[in-house]
Amino acid sequence: MTEATQDRRKYLRFPTDTLVWWNNDWEPEPITLVDLSAGGMLCEYPRALPTGEKVSLHFEFPGFDRLIYCHCEIAHCRPGEHTYYLIGLRIDSVEGMEMDAFITRLRNGLPPSSEALPET
């Protein structure tokens, strides 16, 4: 990564390989979360989506009895491997968990259910 590229990043990115659910036309569709930062995430989608479109993802965490909804805006889209597209999402809001707890949970892995984070 060049120095110029590093300078344009506002937040540190954390690689993941997590399956999340895209609320596509009210039918949840699994997609892969490639990396995550405090400001957004990179996901692998089955088709291209336009910049500026709003999307919602939901996450299911062991030991946490409700879904976490993440509302995002598409920041960029580019072809990925095979027939997938890498789509950068800017996080607008998170429902069901504080944003700091949400980022920590994804970055550090999922704790056992006995260590579930408090609900908000």
ABEGO torsion letter per residue (X at the ends): XBAAAAAABABBBBBBBBBBBBBBGGBBBBBBBABBBAABBBBBBABBBBBGBBBBBBBBBBGBABBBBBBBBBABBBBBBEABBBBBBBBABBBGBBAAAAAAAAAAEBBBAAABBBBX
